[in-house]
Amino acid sequence: MVRSTAARYKTDVTRPRPAVALDGPAGAGKSTVARLTARALGFTLVDTGALYRTVALAAQRAGIPWSNTEGVASQARRLAEGALQMRPNPEGAVCVLLDGEDVSSQIRTPEMSFGASQVSSIPEVRAALLAMQRGAASEGGVVLEGRDIGTVVLPDAEAKFFVTASPEVRARRRHEELLARGFPSSFEQTLAEVLQRDEADSNRSVSPLRAAEDAELVDTSAMTIEEVVARIVQRVRQITGAR
């Protein structure tokens, strides 16, 4: 369903300002890079991964297993109709509200990361959230972060990047992040979860994780966050003429 929708998507719409698509696997540093890139460019950040995490949380709270396709899809449609709101917080990240409650922390657990991978494989869920994502980018001046932005959500994005790193580097970063936030974690367990997420995201039948043909690959394994952001910001300005 999502593929056919993408095929019908008009790519000749001119935005007042450019849109930046930033894709990549879990743990590549996309969230931080996207936030800092948006701040440097004066753009709005749209964290699409948070949408799927929130669907997973909403389904769990409603007692709906993530394998229940129609039940999860109904939650996605409910969120798309207004139960989910995303607002920038003072740090430039995204504050996620579910039925008016700030769930920004609740959706960042390893469990919700796995849940997001599960629910994002459901075509009806992706279809329900697709219009929200495209609507957020309609006027441009945005950085959309996710896994299928450049291939499905915004195939006409003026600038596309695929941010990645080796599984070991991504697992180490994720492990340190979890420990800093007070979640029990071992490197071995985190690496296994990263590899499991990669397998699920890359091999799902709907919108699998892959780089767009015209996306620029950015391997962050040996780069600092500052170096990655500087490279992307410079490239966006070269591509789009953004100032």
Secondary structure, DSSP 8 states (H G I E B T S, - for coil): -HHHHHHH-------SS-EEEEE--TTSSHHHHHHHHHHHHT-EEEEHHHHHHHHHHHHHHTT--TT-HHHHHHHHHHIIIIIEEEEE-TTSSEEEEETTEE-TTGGGSHHHHHHHHHHTT-HHHHHHHHHHHHHHTTT--EEEEESSIIIII-TT-SEEEEEE--HHHHHHHHHHHHHHTT----HHHHHHHHHHHHHHHHH-SSS-S---TT-EEEE-TT--HHHHHHHHHHHHHHHH---
